[in-house]
Amino acid sequence: MVVNLVGNIMKLGRIFSILASAVVGLLLVGCTHNEKPSTTFTAPSNMLYLLSIECKNTTLGSNLDQVYIKVNGKKSYPEKGAAYSMTRGDVWEPGLILNAEKSGTIELVEYDRWTADENIGTFKFNNIPVGTHTAKMVGDNAIYELKFVVLAPDEKRLPINPSSISNTDSNKITNKG
């Protein structure tokens, strides 16, 4: 009985030794004698919120446009369906959110069932400052106005209504398609 007890204690000692070696090995994985463990931190980014797109004038020969948004060359909005129908005075609120500190493009494209789609305008952005902005897109007789706000990471409140951004208190950017 004493022999069995001593044998069991020795087995437990070996198991603890193996576990301790495994834990130390896991802690050292990927680190050599001269390397320091790497720690990277990515700071939060300013965010661009596309609040609304207003149709000021439709494309040539039409009183109804079927439009969609491309972000960095890829169709993004609307997510379902081919396009969003707009006539003069209509406002579309796509709710698009992008990183404002990276460069990119927002294209407004008119969907055409029988011919090639037409680019109404392209808005190029890169490191846009915090604040409210408007961008005008003009192409094929169409005029559309984008309203957006750029918020710093610590800002949590968006304007409740896109119409609360007036043309007088925003930065205007014109892009021609």
TIRO-2110 file (N, C-alpha, C; in Angstrom, 1 decimal):
// TIRO-2110
0.8, -1.2, 0.0, N, 1, A
0.0, 0.0, 0.0, CA, 1, A
0.9, 1.3, 0.0, C, 1, A
1.9, 1.3, 0.8, N, 2, A
2.8, 2.4, 0.8, CA, 2, A
3.5, 2.5, -0.5, C, 2, A
3.9, 1.4, -1.1, N, 3, A
4.5, 1.4, -2.5, CA, 3, A
3.6, 2.0, -3.5, C, 3, A
2.3, 1.7, -3.4, N, 4, A
1.3, 2.3, -4.4, CA, 4, A
1.2, 3.8, -4.2, C, 4, A
1.2, 4.2, -2.9, N, 5, A
1.1, 5.6, -2.6, CA, 5, A
2.3, 6.4, -3.1, C, 5, A
3.5, 5.8, -2.9, N, 6, A
4.7, 6.5, -3.4, CA, 6, A
4.7, 6.5, -4.9, C, 6, A
4.3, 5.4, -5.6, N, 7, A
4.2, 5.4, -7.0, CA, 7, A
3.3, 6.4, -7.6, C, 7, A
2.1, 6.6, -6.9, N, 8, A
1.2, 7.6, -7.4, CA, 8, A
1.7, 9.0, -7.2, C, 8, A
2.4, 9.3, -6.1, N, 9, A
3.0, 10.6, -5.9, CA, 9, A
4.0, 10.9, -7.0, C, 9, A
4.8, 9.9, -7.3, N, 10, A
5.9, 10.1, -8.3, CA, 10, A
5.2, 10.3, -9.7, C, 10, A
4.1, 9.6, -10.0, N, 11, A
3.4, 9.9, -11.3, CA, 11, A
2.9, 11.3, -11.3, C, 11, A
2.3, 11.8, -10.2, N, 12, A
1.7, 13.1, -10.1, CA, 12, A
2.9, 14.1, -10.3, C, 12, A
4.0, 13.9, -9.7, N, 13, A
5.2, 14.8, -9.9, CA, 13, A
5.6, 14.9, -11.3, C, 13, A
5.6, 13.8, -12.0, N, 14, A
6.0, 13.8, -13.5, CA, 14, A
5.0, 14.6, -14.3, C, 14, A
3.7, 14.4, -14.0, N, 15, A
2.6, 15.1, -14.7, CA, 15, A
2.7, 16.6, -14.5, C, 15, A
3.0, 17.0, -13.2, N, 16, A
3.2, 18.4, -13.0, CA, 16, A
4.4, 19.0, -13.7, C, 16, A
5.4, 18.2, -13.7, N, 17, A
6.7, 18.6, -14.4, CA, 17, A
6.4, 18.8, -15.9, C, 17, A
5.7, 17.9, -16.5, N, 18, A
5.3, 18.0, -17.9, CA, 18, A
4.5, 19.2, -18.2, C, 18, A
3.4, 19.4, -17.4, N, 19, A
2.5, 20.5, -17.5, CA, 19, A
3.3, 21.9, -17.4, C, 19, A
4.2, 21.9, -16.4, N, 20, A
5.0, 23.2, -16.2, CA, 20, A
5.9, 23.4, -17.4, C, 20, A
6.5, 22.4, -18.0, N, 21, A
7.3, 22.6, -19.2, CA, 21, A
6.4, 23.0, -20.4, C, 21, A
5.2, 22.5, -20.5, N, 22, A
4.4, 22.9, -21.6, CA, 22, A
3.9, 24.3, -21.5, C, 22, A
3.6, 24.8, -20.3, N, 23, A
3.2, 26.2, -20.1, CA, 23, A
4.4, 27.1, -20.4, C, 23, A
5.6, 26.8, -20.0, N, 24, A
6.8, 27.6, -20.3, CA, 24, A
7.0, 27.6, -21.8, C, 24, A
6.9, 26.5, -22.4, N, 25, A
7.0, 26.4, -23.9, CA, 25, A
6.0, 27.3, -24.6, C, 25, A
4.8, 27.2, -24.2, N, 26, A
3.7, 28.1, -24.8, CA, 26, A
4.0, 29.6, -24.7, C, 26, A
4.6, 29.9, -23.5, N, 27, A
4.9, 31.3, -23.3, CA, 27, A
6.0, 31.8, -24.2, C, 27, A
6.9, 30.9, -24.5, N, 28, A
8.1, 31.3, -25.3, CA, 28, A
7.9, 31.1, -26.8, C, 28, A
6.8, 30.5, -27.3, N, 29, A
6.6, 30.2, -28.7, CA, 29, A
6.8, 31.5, -29.5, C, 29, A
7.5, 31.5, -30.5, N, 30, A
7.7, 32.7, -31.4, CA, 30, A
8.7, 33.6, -30.9, C, 30, A
9.3, 33.5, -29.8, N, 31, A
10.3, 34.4, -29.3, CA, 31, A
11.6, 33.7, -29.2, C, 31, A
12.6, 34.3, -29.9, N, 32, A
14.0, 33.8, -29.7, CA, 32, A
14.7, 34.6, -28.7, C, 32, A
15.9, 34.3, -28.4, N, 33, A
16.7, 35.0, -27.4, CA, 33, A
16.8, 36.5, -27.6, C, 33, A
16.9, 36.9, -28.9, N, 34, A
17.1, 38.3, -29.2, CA, 34, A
15.8, 39.1, -29.5, C, 34, A
14.7, 38.4, -29.6, N, 35, A
13.5, 39.0, -30.0, CA, 35, A
12.7, 39.5, -28.8, C, 35, A
12.0, 40.6, -29.0, N, 36, A
11.0, 41.0, -28.0, CA, 36, A
9.6, 40.7, -28.6, C, 36, A
8.7, 40.3, -27.7, N, 37, A
7.4, 40.1, -28.2, CA, 37, A
6.8, 41.4, -28.8, C, 37, A
6.1, 41.3, -29.9, N, 38, A
5.6, 42.5, -30.6, CA, 38, A
4.2, 42.8, -30.0, C, 38, A
4.0, 44.1, -29.8, N, 39, A
2.7, 44.6, -29.4, CA, 39, A
2.3, 45.7, -30.3, C, 39, A
1.2, 45.6, -31.1, N, 40, A
0.8, 46.6, -31.9, CA, 40, A
-0.5, 47.2, -31.5, C, 40, A
-0.7, 48.5, -31.6, N, 41, A
-1.9, 49.2, -31.3, CA, 41, A
-2.4, 50.0, -32.4, C, 41, A
-3.6, 49.9, -32.8, N, 42, A
-4.1, 50.7, -33.9, CA, 42, A
-5.1, 51.7, -33.3, C, 42, A
-4.8, 52.9, -33.4, N, 43, A
-5.7, 54.0, -32.9, CA, 43, A
-7.0, 54.0, -33.6, C, 43, A
-8.1, 54.3, -33.0, N, 44, A
-9.4, 54.5, -33.7, CA, 44, A
-9.3, 55.5, -34.7, C, 44, A
-10.1, 55.4, -35.8, N, 45, A
-10.1, 56.3, -36.9, CA, 45, A
-11.3, 57.2, -36.9, C, 45, A
-11.1, 58.4, -37.6, N, 46, A
-12.3, 59.2, -37.9, CA, 46, A
-13.2, 58.5, -38.8, C, 46, A
-14.5, 58.6, -38.6, N, 47, A
-15.4, 57.9, -39.5, CA, 47, A
-16.3, 58.9, -40.3, C, 47, A
-16.5, 58.5, -41.6, N, 48, A
-17.3, 59.3, -42.5, CA, 48, A
-18.7, 58.7, -42.6, C, 48, A
-19.7, 59.4, -42.3, N, 49, A
-21.1, 59.0, -42.3, CA, 49, A
-21.8, 59.7, -43.5, C, 49, A
-22.1, 58.9, -44.6, N, 50, A
-22.8, 59.5, -45.7, CA, 50, A
-24.3, 59.6, -45.3, C, 50, A
-24.7, 60.7, -44.9, N, 51, A
-26.1, 60.9, -44.4, CA, 51, A
-27.2, 60.9, -45.5, C, 51, A
-26.9, 61.6, -46.6, N, 52, A
-28.0, 61.7, -47.6, CA, 52, A
-27.4, 62.0, -49.0, C, 52, A
-28.2, 61.7, -50.0, N, 53, A
-27.9, 62.0, -51.4, CA, 53, A
-29.2, 62.7, -51.9, C, 53, A
-29.1, 63.9, -52.3, N, 54, A
-30.3, 64.6, -52.8, CA, 54, A
-30.2, 64.8, -54.3, C, 54, A
-31.3, 64.5, -55.0, N, 55, A
-31.3, 64.7, -56.5, CA, 55, A
-31.8, 66.1, -56.7, C, 55, A
-30.9, 66.9, -57.3, N, 56, A
-31.2, 68.3, -57.7, CA, 56, A
-31.7, 68.3, -59.1, C, 56, A
-31.2, 67.4, -60.0, N, 57, A
-31.6, 67.3, -61.4, CA, 57, A
-31.3, 65.9, -61.9, C, 57, A
-32.2, 65.3, -62.6, N, 58, A
-32.0, 63.9, -63.1, CA, 58, A
-31.1, 63.9, -64.4, C, 58, A
-30.7, 62.8, -64.9, N, 59, A
-29.9, 62.6, -66.1, CA, 59, A
-30.7, 63.1, -67.3, C, 59, A
-29.9, 63.4, -68.3, N, 60, A
-30.5, 63.9, -69.6, CA, 60, A
-31.5, 62.9, -70.2, C, 60, A
-32.7, 63.5, -70.5, N, 61, A
-33.7, 62.7, -71.1, CA, 61, A
-34.6, 61.9, -70.2, C, 61, A
-34.5, 62.1, -68.9, N, 62, A
-35.2, 61.3, -67.9, CA, 62, A
-35.7, 62.2, -66.8, C, 62, A
-36.8, 61.8, -66.2, N, 63, A
-37.3, 62.5, -65.0, CA, 63, A
-37.2, 61.5, -63.8, C, 63, A
-36.6, 60.3, -64.1, N, 64, A
-36.4, 59.3, -63.0, CA, 64, A
-35.1, 58.6, -63.2, C, 64, A
-34.2, 58.7, -62.2, N, 65, A
-32.9, 58.0, -62.3, CA, 65, A
-33.0, 56.8, -61.4, C, 65, A
-32.3, 55.8, -61.8, N, 66, A
-32.1, 54.6, -61.0, CA, 66, A
-30.6, 54.6, -60.6, C, 66, A
-30.3, 55.0, -59.3, N, 67, A
-28.9, 55.2, -59.0, CA, 67, A
-28.4, 54.2, -57.9, C, 67, A
-27.1, 53.9, -57.9, N, 68, A
-26.5, 53.1, -56.9, CA, 68, A
-25.1, 53.7, -56.6, C, 68, A
-24.6, 53.2, -55.5, N, 69, A
-23.3, 53.7, -55.0, CA, 69, A
-22.2, 52.6, -55.1, C, 69, A
-21.1, 53.1, -55.6, N, 70, A
-19.9, 52.2, -55.6, CA, 70, A
-18.9, 52.8, -54.7, C, 70, A
-18.3, 51.9, -53.8, N, 71, A
-17.3, 52.3, -52.9, CA, 71, A
-16.0, 51.6, -53.3, C, 71, A
-15.0, 52.4, -53.7, N, 72, A
-13.7, 51.9, -54.1, CA, 72, A
-13.9, 50.9, -55.3, C, 72, A
-14.8, 51.3, -56.2, N, 73, A
-15.0, 50.5, -57.4, CA, 73, A
-15.9, 49.3, -57.3, C, 73, A
-16.5, 49.1, -56.2, N, 74, A
-17.4, 47.9, -56.0, CA, 74, A
-18.8, 48.4, -55.6, C, 74, A
-19.8, 47.9, -56.2, N, 75, A
-21.2, 48.3, -55.9, CA, 75, A
-21.5, 47.9, -54.5, C, 75, A
-22.0, 48.9, -53.7, N, 76, A
-22.2, 48.7, -52.3, CA, 76, A
-23.6, 49.0, -51.9, C, 76, A
-24.3, 50.0, -52.4, N, 77, A
-25.6, 50.4, -52.0, CA, 77, A
-26.5, 50.7, -53.2, C, 77, A
-27.7, 50.3, -53.2, N, 78, A
-28.4, 49.6, -52.2, CA, 78, A
-27.9, 48.1, -52.1, C, 78, A
-28.0, 47.5, -51.0, N, 79, A
-27.5, 46.1, -50.8, CA, 79, A
-28.5, 45.2, -51.6, C, 79, A
-29.8, 45.5, -51.5, N, 80, A
-30.7, 44.6, -52.3, CA, 80, A
-31.3, 45.4, -53.4, C, 80, A
-31.5, 44.7, -54.5, N, 81, A
-32.0, 45.4, -55.7, CA, 81, A
-30.9, 46.1, -56.5, C, 81, A
-31.3, 46.4, -57.7, N, 82, A
-30.3, 47.0, -58.7, CA, 82, A
-29.9, 48.4, -58.4, C, 82, A
-30.9, 49.2, -58.0, N, 83, A
-30.7, 50.6, -57.8, CA, 83, A
-31.8, 51.3, -57.0, C, 83, A
-31.6, 52.5, -56.7, N, 84, A
-32.6, 53.3, -55.9, CA, 84, A
-33.2, 54.3, -56.8, C, 84, A
-34.5, 54.4, -56.9, N, 85, A
-35.2, 55.3, -57.8, CA, 85, A
-35.2, 56.7, -57.2, C, 85, A
-34.9, 57.7, -58.0, N, 86, A
-34.9, 59.1, -57.6, CA, 86, A
-35.4, 60.1, -58.6, C, 86, A
-36.2, 61.0, -58.2, N, 87, A
-36.6, 62.1, -59.1, CA, 87, A
-36.1, 63.4, -58.4, C, 87, A
-36.3, 64.5, -59.2, N, 88, A
-35.8, 65.8, -58.6, CA, 88, A
-36.5, 66.1, -57.3, C, 88, A
-35.6, 66.4, -56.3, N, 89, A
-36.1, 66.7, -54.9, CA, 89, A
-36.1, 65.5, -54.0, C, 89, A
-35.9, 64.3, -54.5, N, 90, A
-35.8, 63.1, -53.7, CA, 90, A
-34.5, 63.1, -52.9, C, 90, A
-34.6, 62.6, -51.6, N, 91, A
-33.5, 62.4, -50.8, CA, 91, A
-33.4, 60.9, -50.4, C, 91, A
-32.2, 60.4, -50.6, N, 92, A
-31.9, 59.0, -50.2, CA, 92, A
-30.9, 59.0, -49.0, C, 92, A
-31.2, 58.3, -48.0, N, 93, A
-30.4, 58.2, -46.8, CA, 93, A
-29.8, 56.8, -46.7, C, 93, A
-28.6, 56.6, -47.4, N, 94, A
-28.1, 55.2, -47.5, CA, 94, A
-27.4, 54.7, -46.2, C, 94, A
-27.0, 55.6, -45.3, N, 95, A
-26.4, 55.2, -44.0, CA, 95, A
-25.0, 54.6, -44.2, C, 95, A
-24.3, 55.0, -45.2, N, 96, A
-23.0, 54.4, -45.5, CA, 96, A
-21.9, 55.0, -44.5, C, 96, A
-21.1, 54.1, -43.9, N, 97, A
-20.1, 54.5, -43.0, CA, 97, A
-18.7, 54.0, -43.5, C, 97, A
-17.7, 54.9, -43.5, N, 98, A
-16.4, 54.6, -44.0, CA, 98, A
-15.3, 55.2, -43.1, C, 98, A
-14.1, 54.6, -43.2, N, 99, A
-13.0, 55.2, -42.5, CA, 99, A
-12.5, 56.4, -43.2, C, 99, A
-12.6, 57.6, -42.6, N, 100, A
-12.3, 58.9, -43.2, CA, 100, A
-10.8, 59.1, -43.4, C, 100, A
-10.0, 58.3, -42.7, N, 101, A
-8.5, 58.6, -42.7, CA, 101, A
-7.8, 57.8, -43.8, C, 101, A
-8.6, 56.9, -44.5, N, 102, A
-8.0, 56.1, -45.6, CA, 102, A
-8.5, 56.7, -46.9, C, 102, A
-7.7, 56.6, -47.9, N, 103, A
-8.2, 57.1, -49.2, CA, 103, A
-9.1, 56.2, -49.9, C, 103, A
-10.1, 56.8, -50.6, N, 104, A
-11.0, 55.9, -51.3, CA, 104, A
-11.9, 56.8, -52.2, C, 104, A
-12.9, 56.1, -52.8, N, 105, A
-13.8, 56.8, -53.7, CA, 105, A
-15.3, 56.4, -53.4, C, 105, A
-16.2, 57.3, -53.6, N, 106, A
-17.6, 57.0, -53.6, CA, 106, A
-18.1, 57.5, -55.0, C, 106, A
-18.6, 56.6, -55.7, N, 107, A
-19.2, 56.9, -57.1, CA, 107, A
-20.7, 56.8, -57.0, C, 107, A
-21.3, 57.7, -57.7, N, 108, A
-22.8, 57.7, -57.9, CA, 108, A
-23.0, 57.3, -59.3, C, 108, A
-23.7, 56.2, -59.5, N, 109, A
-23.9, 55.6, -60.9, CA, 109, A
-25.3, 55.5, -61.2, C, 109, A
-25.7, 55.9, -62.4, N, 110, A
-27.1, 55.7, -62.9, CA, 110, A
-27.2, 54.4, -63.6, C, 110, A
-28.1, 53.5, -63.1, N, 111, A
-28.3, 52.2, -63.6, CA, 111, A
-29.1, 52.3, -64.9, C, 111, A
-28.6, 51.6, -66.0, N, 112, A
-29.3, 51.6, -67.2, CA, 112, A
-29.5, 50.2, -67.6, C, 112, A
-30.8, 49.8, -67.8, N, 113, A
-31.1, 48.4, -68.2, CA, 113, A
-30.6, 48.0, -69.5, C, 113, A
-30.7, 48.9, -70.5, N, 114, A
-30.4, 48.5, -71.9, CA, 114, A
-29.0, 49.0, -72.4, C, 114, A
-28.4, 50.0, -71.7, N, 115, A
-27.1, 50.5, -72.2, CA, 115, A
-26.2, 50.5, -71.0, C, 115, A
-25.0, 50.9, -71.2, N, 116, A
-24.0, 50.9, -70.1, CA, 116, A
-24.4, 51.9, -69.0, C, 116, A
-24.1, 51.5, -67.8, N, 117, A
-24.4, 52.4, -66.7, CA, 117, A
-23.6, 53.7, -66.8, C, 117, A
-24.1, 54.8, -66.3, N, 118, A
-23.4, 56.1, -66.5, CA, 118, A
-23.0, 56.6, -65.1, C, 118, A
-21.7, 57.0, -65.0, N, 119, A
-21.1, 57.6, -63.8, CA, 119, A
-21.6, 59.0, -63.7, C, 119, A
-22.3, 59.3, -62.7, N, 120, A
-22.8, 60.7, -62.5, CA, 120, A
-21.7, 61.5, -61.9, C, 120, A
-20.9, 60.9, -61.0, N, 121, A
-19.8, 61.6, -60.3, CA, 121, A
-19.0, 60.7, -59.4, C, 121, A
-17.8, 61.1, -59.1, N, 122, A
-16.9, 60.4, -58.2, CA, 122, A
-16.4, 61.4, -57.2, C, 122, A
-16.5, 61.0, -55.9, N, 123, A
-16.0, 61.8, -54.8, CA, 123, A
-14.8, 61.0, -54.3, C, 123, A
-13.6, 61.6, -54.4, N, 124, A
-12.4, 61.1, -53.9, CA, 124, A
-12.1, 61.6, -52.5, C, 124, A
-11.8, 60.8, -51.6, N, 125, A
-11.5, 61.3, -50.2, CA, 125, A
-10.2, 60.7, -49.7, C, 125, A
-9.6, 61.4, -48.8, N, 126, A
-8.4, 61.0, -48.1, CA, 126, A
-8.2, 61.9, -46.9, C, 126, A
-8.2, 61.3, -45.8, N, 127, A
-8.0, 62.1, -44.5, CA, 127, A
-8.8, 63.3, -44.4, C, 127, A
-10.1, 63.2, -44.5, N, 128, A
-11.1, 64.3, -44.5, CA, 128, A
-11.1, 64.8, -43.0, C, 128, A
-11.1, 66.1, -42.8, N, 129, A
-11.2, 66.6, -41.5, CA, 129, A
-12.5, 66.4, -40.8, C, 129, A
-12.5, 66.4, -39.5, N, 130, A
-13.8, 66.3, -38.7, CA, 130, A
-14.7, 67.5, -39.1, C, 130, A
-15.9, 67.3, -39.2, N, 131, A
-16.9, 68.4, -39.5, CA, 131, A
-18.0, 67.9, -40.5, C, 131, A
-18.8, 68.8, -40.9, N, 132, A
-19.9, 68.5, -41.8, CA, 132, A
-19.4, 69.0, -43.2, C, 132, A
-19.9, 68.2, -44.2, N, 133, A
-19.4, 68.5, -45.6, CA, 133, A
-20.5, 68.2, -46.6, C, 133, A
-20.5, 68.9, -47.7, N, 134, A
-21.3, 68.5, -48.9, CA, 134, A
-20.4, 68.3, -50.1, C, 134, A
-20.8, 67.4, -50.9, N, 135, A
-20.1, 67.2, -52.2, CA, 135, A
-21.1, 67.2, -53.3, C, 135, A
-20.9, 67.9, -54.4, N, 136, A
-21.8, 67.9, -55.5, CA, 136, A
-21.2, 67.0, -56.6, C, 136, A
-22.1, 66.2, -57.1, N, 137, A
-21.8, 65.3, -58.3, CA, 137, A
-22.6, 65.8, -59.5, C, 137, A
-21.9, 66.0, -60.6, N, 138, A
-22.5, 66.5, -61.8, CA, 138, A
-22.0, 65.7, -62.9, C, 138, A
-23.0, 65.1, -63.7, N, 139, A
-22.7, 64.3, -64.9, CA, 139, A
-23.9, 64.0, -65.6, C, 139, A
-23.8, 64.0, -67.0, N, 140, A
-24.9, 63.7, -67.9, CA, 140, A
-26.2, 64.5, -67.5, C, 140, A
-26.0, 65.8, -67.3, N, 141, A
-27.1, 66.7, -66.9, CA, 141, A
-27.6, 66.5, -65.5, C, 141, A
-27.2, 65.5, -64.8, N, 142, A
-27.7, 65.2, -63.5, CA, 142, A
-26.8, 66.0, -62.5, C, 142, A
-27.5, 66.4, -61.4, N, 143, A
-26.8, 67.1, -60.3, CA, 143, A
-27.3, 66.4, -59.0, C, 143, A
-26.4, 65.9, -58.2, N, 144, A
-26.7, 65.3, -56.9, CA, 144, A
-25.8, 65.9, -55.9, C, 144, A
-26.4, 66.0, -54.7, N, 145, A
-25.6, 66.6, -53.6, CA, 145, A
-25.5, 65.5, -52.4, C, 145, A
-24.3, 65.3, -52.0, N, 146, A
-24.0, 64.3, -50.9, CA, 146, A
-23.8, 65.2, -49.7, C, 146, A
-24.5, 64.8, -48.6, N, 147, A
-24.2, 65.4, -47.3, CA, 147, A
-23.6, 64.3, -46.4, C, 147, A
-22.5, 64.7, -45.8, N, 148, A
-21.9, 63.7, -44.9, CA, 148, A
-21.2, 64.4, -43.7, C, 148, A
-20.9, 63.7, -42.7, N, 149, A
-20.3, 64.2, -41.5, CA, 149, A
-19.1, 63.3, -41.2, C, 149, A
-18.0, 63.9, -40.7, N, 150, A
-16.8, 63.1, -40.3, CA, 150, A
-16.7, 63.4, -38.8, C, 150, A
-16.7, 62.3, -38.0, N, 151, A
-16.6, 62.3, -36.6, CA, 151, A
-15.3, 61.7, -36.1, C, 151, A
-14.8, 62.3, -35.1, N, 152, A
-13.6, 61.8, -34.4, CA, 152, A
-14.0, 60.6, -33.6, C, 152, A
-13.1, 59.7, -33.3, N, 153, A
-13.5, 58.5, -32.5, CA, 153, A
-14.2, 58.7, -31.2, C, 153, A
-14.0, 59.8, -30.6, N, 154, A
-14.6, 60.1, -29.3, CA, 154, A
-16.0, 60.8, -29.4, C, 154, A
-16.3, 61.2, -30.6, N, 155, A
-17.7, 61.8, -30.9, CA, 155, A
-18.7, 60.6, -31.1, C, 155, A
-19.8, 60.7, -30.5, N, 156, A
-20.7, 59.6, -30.6, CA, 156, A
-22.1, 60.0, -31.2, C, 156, A
-22.3, 61.3, -31.4, N, 157, A
-23.6, 61.8, -31.8, CA, 157, A
-23.6, 62.2, -33.3, C, 157, A
-24.5, 61.7, -34.0, N, 158, A
-24.7, 62.1, -35.4, CA, 158, A
-25.9, 63.1, -35.5, C, 158, A
-25.9, 64.0, -36.5, N, 159, A
-27.1, 64.8, -36.6, CA, 159, A
-28.3, 63.9, -36.8, C, 159, A
-29.4, 64.2, -36.2, N, 160, A
-30.6, 63.4, -36.2, CA, 160, A
-31.2, 63.4, -37.6, C, 160, A
-31.2, 64.6, -38.3, N, 161, A
-31.8, 64.8, -39.6, CA, 161, A
-30.7, 65.3, -40.5, C, 161, A
-30.5, 64.7, -41.7, N, 162, A
-29.5, 65.2, -42.6, CA, 162, A
-29.8, 66.6, -43.0, C, 162, A
-31.0, 67.0, -43.0, N, 163, A
-31.3, 68.4, -43.4, CA, 163, A
-30.8, 69.4, -42.4, C, 163, A
-30.4, 68.9, -41.2, N, 164, A
-29.8, 69.9, -40.3, CA, 164, A
-28.5, 70.4, -40.7, C, 164, A
-27.9, 69.8, -41.7, N, 165, A
-26.6, 70.3, -42.3, CA, 165, A
-27.0, 71.3, -43.4, C, 165, A
-26.7, 72.5, -43.1, N, 166, A
-27.0, 73.5, -44.1, CA, 166, A
-25.8, 73.7, -45.1, C, 166, A
-26.1, 74.3, -46.2, N, 167, A
-25.0, 74.5, -47.2, CA, 167, A
-24.1, 75.6, -46.7, C, 167, A
-24.5, 76.5, -45.8, N, 168, A
-23.7, 77.6, -45.3, CA, 168, A
-22.7, 77.1, -44.3, C, 168, A
-23.0, 76.1, -43.5, N, 169, A
-22.0, 75.7, -42.5, CA, 169, A
-21.2, 74.4, -42.8, C, 169, A
-21.3, 74.0, -44.1, N, 170, A
-20.5, 72.8, -44.4, CA, 170, A
-19.5, 73.2, -45.5, C, 170, A
-18.5, 72.3, -45.6, N, 171, A
-17.4, 72.4, -46.5, CA, 171, A
-17.9, 71.9, -47.9, C, 171, A
-17.8, 72.6, -48.9, N, 172, A
-18.3, 72.2, -50.2, CA, 172, A
-17.2, 71.6, -51.1, C, 172, A
-17.5, 70.5, -51.7, N, 173, A
-16.6, 69.8, -52.6, CA, 173, A
-17.3, 69.5, -53.9, C, 173, A
-16.8, 69.9, -55.0, N, 174, A
-17.4, 69.6, -56.3, CA, 174, A
-16.6, 68.5, -57.0, C, 174, A
-17.3, 67.5, -57.5, N, 175, A
-16.6, 66.4, -58.3, CA, 175, A
-17.4, 66.3, -59.5, C, 175, A
-16.8, 66.4, -60.7, N, 176, A
-17.5, 66.2, -61.9, CA, 176, A
-17.2, 64.8, -62.5, C, 176, A
-18.2, 64.1, -63.0, N, 177, A
-18.1, 62.8, -63.5, CA, 177, A
-17.5, 62.7, -64.8, C, 177, A
END
